[in-house]
Amino acid sequence: MSILSFKNVSKGFGQGTRRTEVLQDISLDVAQGEFIAILGFSGTGKSTLMNLIAGLEMPDSGTVTFKNTPITGPGPERGLIFQSYSLMPWLTVKGNILVAIDAVFPKLSNAEKQAKADEYIAMVGLSHAAARRPAELSGGMRQRVSVARALAMSPEMLLLDEPLSALDALTRANLADEILQIWEQDKKTCILITNDVDEAILLADRIIPLNPDGTLGDPVAVSIPRPRDRIAMNNDPAFKTLRAAVTAYLMDVGIDAKADETRNLPNVTPIHAVPRAVTQAQEGLIDNRYLKFENIHKIYPTPKGPLTVVEDFSLSVDRGEFVSLIGHSGCGKSTVLTMAAGLNAISKGVIKLDGYDVQGADPERAVVFQSPNLFPWLSAMENVAIGVGKVYPRASRAERQDVVEYYLERVGLADAMNRPAHSMSNGMKQRVGIARAFALSPKLLLLDEPFGMLDSLTRWELQEVLMEVWSRTKVTAICVTHDVDEAILLADRVVMMTNGPQATIGKIVDVDLPRPRTRKALLEHPDYYRYRQHVLDFLEEYEHGAKPKSKPIEIAAE
């Protein structure tokens, strides 16, 4: 039986030449008790679709019906959970939930309302925090309050508008598991908006792609038996096949072809300020152990005494190698990276690059942060040009301009070089950050969760951009990430860190997969999921702050 139905629905915004058609000719039926995942890139109209179901927007044409009745506004039978928590900061956890219960069930006695609130607080595992206010909660806990509040209204349908996207990877995985458990208890009809393929496969009965032009792709049935376990699925042939098919479809419809070859990189030699003895960046370089971390420690003073965040971190990286650094939040990944960048003092030990001690920041070590830190009043070209004159002092003005334009083209911004940074999306800003780093022709490229603020599908696109540009330069690179697939996709080796404090290297996996790499090709490679399992097993062992007493091991390519 269909509980929700879209019939030839279209929706746009604006007037005249400024009008944008967001959704076009949408037809969809959702069965009672079904779990649907709507999957698509940012800007494809996913949230507009959700707002039509919630009754917050009305279609321009066509009809949206709930139980055969047209939707004309919001209603308690459709419980909505947003990406942002929207909690009342002056109320406790229980107070926030009681507000919803009072609105929907005004005739219940006070005792019944209290009992109902307690039931749903317990369901999301927050009984211990019922008297806390939102400011005292983590992001994951606040989203649990939103889930409990929606469930307490006893909706017939639960609408989840990217409820997990603002959370870190571990919290996101844990809350997805909890949502799945709650759904399996009540079997409410659920519609999830997401940009994460794995999340969609884990939770949904059907995945429905939303194309960039605002039309729906063909629904994909998820036939993996329930209950589903995210670790076990890694070895399930049905999961691998479905994951590869959905990924290939989304990349084909949503990711543009690589940039056309219209500019050439000029033949100019970068000269870095330090070390002084190195006058040409490409001469006299050490190939093996080009970058060395030797017994690195980072210790912070605290009122209770010294706190060792990173302990005995030792790693050798060859010239041209790409290393991914992965681990749970708080394991010191970014601390190691900022020490290599010269932005954070080393408490003990030494870092050597090309035979010289790393001391202070320098353009020979380019950093791409999670937030690209652009000057908002400057154009993309002007932001990338910063530092290029220092790195290429012997190049002509035209040659330096060619360097800037070449890398902006490589990251797909050939038509936006003169656009000011403040008018760009987060994805475009990060492209500028990547171009700026490569334009400095660094000896070492350091990437600190460079795609962490982006939705999953935009992240895929920029990973492709990064790999394409890196393949041309073969610059030695270290990338801090929390994303297992990103770590394997980019790296020659994945270095896994134990939990902090006193974090160190727990395991190293050599990734012997062919280059140049694409996500579609790797998902079809017979060894890909074996590498993925190594990393997943390690992260599971160290989940929730555990500190197993295992010695660091290195897994060579088989």
C-alpha positions in Angstrom: 0.0 0.0 0.0 1.3 3.4 -1.0 1.5 5.9 1.9 3.2 8.7 -0.1 2.8 9.6 -3.7 4.4 12.2 -6.1 2.6 12.6 -9.4 4.4 14.7 -12.1 5.8 17.2 -9.5 7.9 20.1 -10.6 9.3 22.9 -8.4 11.4 26.0 -9.2 12.5 29.3 -7.6 12.8 32.8 -9.0 11.2 34.7 -11.8 12.0 35.3 -15.5 15.6 34.9 -16.5 16.6 34.3 -12.9 14.3 31.4 -12.4 15.9 28.0 -11.6 14.0 24.7 -12.1 15.0 22.6 -9.1 12.8 19.5 -9.5 11.3 18.3 -12.8 8.5 15.8 -13.4 9.0 13.8 -10.2 6.8 10.7 -9.9 7.3 8.4 -6.9 5.3 6.0 -4.7 6.5 5.0 -1.2 5.0 1.9 0.5 3.9 1.7 4.1 6.9 0.8 6.3 9.4 1.2 3.5 12.8 2.8 4.1 13.8 5.0 1.1 17.1 6.8 0.6 17.2 9.7 -1.8 20.8 10.0 -2.9 22.4 12.9 -4.9 24.9 15.7 -5.2 24.5 19.0 -3.3 22.3 21.3 -5.3 20.2 18.6 -7.0 17.1 19.5 -5.0 17.1 16.8 -2.3 16.1 19.2 0.5 13.4 20.8 -1.7 12.0 17.3 -2.3 11.9 16.8 1.5 10.3 20.2 2.1 7.5 19.2 -0.3 6.9 16.0 1.7 7.0 18.0 5.0 4.5 20.5 3.7 7.0 23.4 4.0 6.9 24.0 0.2 4.2 23.6 -2.3 4.8 22.2 -5.9 4.5 24.4 -8.9 2.8 21.6 -10.8 1.7 18.0 -10.0 0.6 16.7 -6.6 2.1 15.3 -3.5 -0.3 13.1 -1.4 0.0 11.5 2.0 -2.5 8.6 2.4 -4.3 9.8 -0.7 -4.8 13.3 0.7 -2.9 16.3 -0.8 -0.3 17.7 1.5 -1.1 21.4 2.2 1.2 22.1 5.1 3.2 20.6 8.0 1.6 17.9 10.2 2.6 15.7 13.2 2.1 12.6 11.1 5.3 13.5 9.2 8.2 13.9 11.7 11.1 15.9 10.3 14.8 15.7 11.5 17.0 18.4 10.0 20.8 18.5 9.4 21.0 21.2 12.1 19.6 20.3 15.5 17.2 23.2 16.0 17.0 22.7 19.8 15.9 25.3 22.3 19.1 26.1 24.1 17.4 27.2 27.4 15.6 23.8 27.8 17.0 20.5 28.9 17.0 17.4 26.8 13.8 16.3 28.4 12.3 19.8 28.1 13.0 19.9 24.4 11.1 16.6 23.9 8.2 17.6 26.2 7.6 20.7 24.1 6.9 18.5 21.1 4.8 16.1 23.2 2.7 19.0 24.6 2.0 20.3 21.1 0.9 16.9 19.6 -0.7 15.3 22.7 -2.2 18.1 24.7 -4.8 15.8 26.4 -2.3 13.5 27.9 -1.8 13.7 31.7 1.5 15.2 33.0 2.6 11.7 34.2 1.9 10.3 30.7 3.8 13.0 29.0 6.8 12.5 31.4 6.7 8.8 30.8 6.5 9.2 27.0 9.5 11.6 27.1 11.5 9.2 29.2 10.7 6.3 26.8 12.2 8.1 23.8 15.1 9.6 25.7 16.0 6.0 26.7 15.5 4.8 23.1 18.3 7.1 21.9 20.6 6.3 24.9 20.4 9.7 26.6 18.8 8.8 30.0 22.0 9.9 31.7 21.8 13.3 30.0 18.1 14.1 30.4 18.7 17.1 32.6 21.5 18.6 30.5 21.1 21.6 28.1 22.1 21.5 24.5 25.3 23.5 25.2 26.5 20.6 27.4 26.0 18.0 24.6 28.2 16.8 21.8 27.0 17.1 18.2 26.0 13.5 18.1 24.1 13.8 21.4 22.2 16.8 20.1 21.2 15.0 17.0 20.0 12.1 19.2 17.7 14.6 20.9 16.3 15.6 17.5 15.6 12.0 16.7 14.0 11.4 20.1 11.8 14.5 19.7 10.6 13.5 16.3 9.8 9.9 17.5 8.0 11.2 20.6 5.4 12.8 18.3 4.5 9.3 17.1 4.7 10.2 13.4 3.5 7.7 10.8 6.5 8.8 8.6 10.0 9.9 9.6 11.7 12.4 7.4 15.5 12.5 7.8 17.1 15.4 5.9 20.8 14.7 6.0 20.7 14.2 9.8 24.2 12.8 10.1 26.2 15.0 7.7 27.5 17.5 10.3 29.0 14.7 12.5 32.4 13.1 12.5 32.8 9.7 10.9 32.6 7.6 14.0 29.6 9.5 15.5 27.9 9.4 12.1 28.3 5.6 11.9 27.1 5.0 15.4 24.0 7.2 15.0 23.2 5.5 11.7 23.2 2.2 13.4 20.9 3.5 16.1 18.5 4.9 13.6 18.4 1.5 11.9 17.7 -0.2 15.2 14.9 2.2 16.0 13.4 1.7 12.5 13.5 -2.1 12.9 11.6 -1.8 16.2 8.7 0.3 14.8 9.0 -0.2 11.0 7.8 3.4 10.5 8.0 4.6 6.9 11.3 6.5 6.5 12.7 8.8 3.9 16.4 9.6 4.2 18.1 12.4 2.3 21.8 11.6 2.1 24.9 12.0 0.0 26.6 8.9 1.4 26.4 5.7 -0.7 27.3 3.4 2.2 24.8 5.0 4.5 22.1 4.5 1.9 22.9 0.9 1.4 23.1 0.2 5.1 19.7 1.7 5.9 17.4 1.6 2.9 15.1 -0.8 1.1 15.4 1.2 -2.1 17.9 3.9 -3.2 16.6 6.6 -5.5 19.2 8.7 -7.3 18.3 12.4 -7.8 20.0 13.6 -11.0 21.7 17.0 -11.3 18.9 18.2 -13.7 16.2 17.6 -10.9 14.9 14.4 -12.3 14.8 11.0 -10.6 17.0 8.1 -11.7 15.8 4.5 -11.7 15.2 3.2 -8.2 17.7 0.5 -7.0 16.5 -2.2 -4.7 18.8 -3.1 -1.8 18.5 -6.9 -1.5 21.1 -7.3 1.3 19.3 -9.2 4.2 18.6 -7.5 7.4 19.9 -6.9 10.0 22.9 -5.4 8.2 26.4 -5.0 9.8 28.6 -2.3 8.2 31.8 -4.4 8.9 30.4 -7.7 7.7 29.0 -6.0 4.5 32.6 -5.3 3.4 32.9 -9.0 2.5 29.4 -9.4 1.0 29.5 -9.8 -2.9 26.0 -8.2 -3.1 27.2 -5.1 -1.2 30.3 -4.8 -3.5 28.2 -5.1 -6.7 25.6 -2.6 -5.5 28.2 -0.1 -4.2 30.1 -0.2 -7.5 26.9 0.2 -9.6 25.5 3.2 -7.5 28.9 4.8 -7.4 29.4 4.5 -11.2 26.0 5.9 -11.9 26.5 8.9 -9.6 29.9 9.7 -11.0 28.7 9.4 -14.6 25.8 11.8 -14.1 27.4 14.2 -11.6 31.1 14.5 -12.1 32.3 16.5 -15.1 35.0 15.3 -17.4 38.6 16.3 -16.7 39.7 19.8 -17.8 40.7 20.3 -21.4 44.4 20.8 -22.2 44.6 24.5 -23.2 47.6 25.7 -21.0 51.1 24.3 -20.6 53.2 24.6 -17.5 56.2 26.9 -18.2 59.7 25.5 -17.8 60.7 27.5 -14.7 62.6 26.3 -11.7 61.3 26.9 -8.2 63.8 28.0 -5.5 62.8 27.6 -1.9 64.1 29.9 0.8 65.4 27.0 3.0 67.7 25.2 3.1 70.1 27.7 1.7 72.3 25.1 0.1 69.5 23.9 -2.1 69.4 26.3 -5.1 67.3 24.2 -7.4 64.4 22.2 -6.0 64.8 19.3 -8.4 68.5 18.7 -8.0 70.4 16.7 -5.4 67.3 15.3 -3.8 67.3 12.2 -1.6 65.0 9.5 -3.1 64.8 7.0 -0.3 63.8 8.3 3.2 63.3 11.7 1.6 61.1 12.6 4.6 61.9 11.2 8.0 60.0 11.4 11.3 62.5 10.3 14.0 61.0 9.5 17.4 58.6 12.4 17.4 56.8 13.4 20.6 54.4 16.3 21.2 53.9 17.2 24.9 51.7 20.0 26.2 51.9 21.4 29.7 48.7 21.2 31.7 47.8 22.1 35.3 47.9 18.4 36.1 51.4 17.9 34.5 52.7 17.2 31.0 50.3 15.6 28.6 51.9 13.5 25.8 49.6 13.7 22.8 51.9 12.0 20.3 54.6 9.6 21.4 57.5 7.9 19.5 56.1 8.5 16.0 58.7 7.2 13.6 58.2 7.0 9.8 60.3 7.2 6.6 58.7 8.4 3.4 60.3 8.0 0.0 60.4 10.9 -2.5 57.2 10.9 -4.6 55.3 8.7 -2.2 51.7 9.4 -1.1 50.9 8.5 2.5 47.5 8.6 4.1 47.3 9.1 7.9 44.1 7.7 9.5 42.7 7.2 13.0 39.9 8.2 15.3 39.4 11.8 16.4 42.0 12.8 19.0 44.7 10.4 17.8 47.1 13.2 16.9 47.0 13.0 13.1 46.7 16.7 12.6 49.4 17.3 15.3 51.8 15.2 13.3 51.0 17.1 10.1 51.3 20.6 11.7 54.7 19.6 13.1 55.8 18.5 9.6 54.5 21.9 8.3 56.6 23.8 10.9 53.5 25.3 12.4 53.7 23.3 15.7 56.9 22.9 17.7 58.3 19.4 18.1 58.7 18.5 21.8 61.2 15.7 21.2 62.7 14.1 18.1 63.4 15.5 14.7 61.7 15.7 11.2 64.1 15.8 8.2 63.1 16.7 4.7 65.7 16.2 1.9 68.3 15.7 4.6 67.6 19.0 6.5 65.8 19.5 9.8 62.3 21.0 9.4 62.3 24.4 11.2 59.4 26.8 10.9 56.9 27.3 8.1 58.1 27.6 4.5 56.5 27.3 1.0 58.6 24.2 0.4 56.0 22.5 2.6 52.6 23.5 1.3 49.5 22.8 3.4 45.9 22.4 2.4 43.6 22.6 5.4 40.0 21.5 5.9 39.0 25.2 5.5 41.0 26.7 2.5 41.6 30.0 4.3 41.3 32.2 1.2 41.4 36.0 1.2 37.6 36.6 0.5 38.2 39.9 -1.3 40.7 38.4 -3.8 39.9 36.5 -6.9 40.9 32.8 -7.3 43.8 33.9 -9.5 45.0 36.4 -6.9 44.8 33.9 -4.1 46.8 31.3 -6.0 49.4 34.0 -7.0 50.3 34.6 -3.4 53.7 33.2 -2.8 54.4 32.2 -6.4 56.7 35.2 -6.8 58.8 34.1 -3.9 59.0 30.5 -5.2 59.9 31.5 -8.7 62.0 34.7 -8.3 63.8 34.2 -11.7 60.6 33.7 -13.7 59.1 36.4 -15.7 55.7 37.9 -14.8 54.1 36.1 -17.7 55.7 32.8 -16.7 54.4 33.2 -13.1 51.0 34.0 -14.5 51.1 30.8 -16.6 51.9 28.8 -13.5 48.8 30.2 -11.7 46.5 29.7 -14.6 47.8 26.2 -15.3 46.9 24.9 -11.9 43.6 26.7 -11.7 42.7 25.0 -15.0 43.8 21.6 -13.7 41.4 21.9 -10.7 38.5 22.8 -13.0 38.3 26.6 -12.5 39.4 27.8 -15.9 36.1 29.8 -16.2 36.2 31.2 -12.6 39.8 32.5 -12.3 38.6 36.1 -11.8 35.8 35.2 -9.5 36.1 36.6 -5.9 36.5 33.9 -3.2 33.6 35.2 -1.1 31.2 34.2 -4.0 32.4 30.6 -4.3 30.9 27.4 -2.9 33.0 25.4 -0.3 34.0 23.0 -3.1 35.2 25.8 -5.4 37.2 27.3 -2.5 38.9 24.0 -1.8 39.8 23.7 -5.5 41.6 27.1 -5.2 43.4 25.8 -2.1 44.6 22.8 -4.0 45.7 24.9 -6.9 47.5 27.3 -4.6 49.4 24.4 -2.9 50.6 22.9 -6.2 51.5 26.3 -7.7 54.2 26.6 -5.0 55.9 23.5 -6.4 56.5 22.2 -2.9 58.9 19.5 -1.9 56.2 18.2 0.5 52.4 18.5 0.2 50.5 18.3 3.5 46.7 17.8 3.4 44.8 18.1 6.6 41.3 16.5 6.0 41.1 18.7 2.8 37.6 17.4 1.9 36.2 17.0 5.4 33.7 19.9 5.2 32.3 18.8 1.8 29.5 16.4 1.1 30.5 12.9 0.0 29.9 13.3 -3.7 31.7 16.6 -3.9 34.5 14.9 -2.0 34.7 12.2 -4.7 35.0 14.9 -7.4 37.9 16.7 -5.7 39.6 13.4 -4.9 39.7 12.8 -8.6 41.0 16.4 -9.2 43.7 15.9 -6.5 44.8 12.5 -8.0 44.9 13.9 -11.5 47.1 16.9 -10.5 49.3 14.8 -8.2 49.9 12.3 -11.0 51.5 15.1 -13.0 53.8 16.3 -10.2 54.4 13.2 -8.1 55.1 15.5 -5.1 55.7 13.7 -1.8 52.4 13.9 0.0 50.8 13.2 3.4 47.0 13.3 3.8 45.3 13.2 7.1 41.8 11.7 6.7 39.1 9.9 8.7 37.6 8.4 5.5 38.7 4.8 4.9 38.0 4.8 1.1 39.8 8.2 0.7 42.8 6.8 2.5 43.1 3.8 0.2 42.2 5.7 -3.0 44.9 8.3 -2.6 47.8 6.4 -0.9 50.8 4.2 -1.6 50.7 3.4 2.2 48.0 3.9 4.8 49.5 4.7 8.2 47.0 4.0 11.1 47.4 5.8 14.5 46.4 4.4 17.9 44.1 6.4 20.1 45.5 9.3 22.1 46.9 10.5 24.4 50.3 8.9 23.7 49.2 8.1 20.2 51.6 6.4 17.9 51.6 4.3 14.7 49.6 1.1 15.2 49.6 -0.4 11.7 50.9 0.4 8.2 49.3 -1.1 5.1 51.1 -1.0 1.7 48.5 -0.3 -1.0 49.6 -2.0 -4.2 46.8 -0.9 -6.6 47.3 0.4 -10.1 47.8 4.1 -10.9 46.3 6.3 -12.2 43.4 5.5 -10.0 39.7 6.2 -10.2 37.1 5.3 -7.7 35.0 3.3 -10.2 38.0 1.2 -11.2 39.2 0.5 -7.6 35.7 -0.6 -6.5 35.9 -3.3 -9.2 39.5 -4.3 -8.3 39.7 -7.8 -6.6 42.1 -6.6 -3.9 40.4 -3.3 -3.0 38.2 -4.7 -0.3 41.0 -6.7 1.3 42.9 -3.4 1.9 39.6 -1.8 3.2 39.1 -4.7 5.6 42.6 -4.2 7.1 41.8 -0.5 7.9 38.2 -1.2 9.1 39.5 -4.0 11.5 42.0 -1.6 12.9 39.5 1.2 13.4 37.0 -1.1 15.0 39.7 -2.4 17.4 40.3 1.2 18.5 36.7 2.3 18.5 35.2 4.3 21.5 38.6 5.3 22.8 39.9 1.8 23.3 43.7 1.4 23.7 44.6 -2.2 22.8 48.1 -3.3 23.7 49.1 -4.4 20.2 52.5 -3.7 18.7 52.8 -1.7 15.5 52.7 -3.9 12.5 53.3 -3.4 8.8 51.3 -5.2 6.2 53.1 -5.5 2.8 51.2 -5.8 -0.4 50.3 -9.4 -1.1 
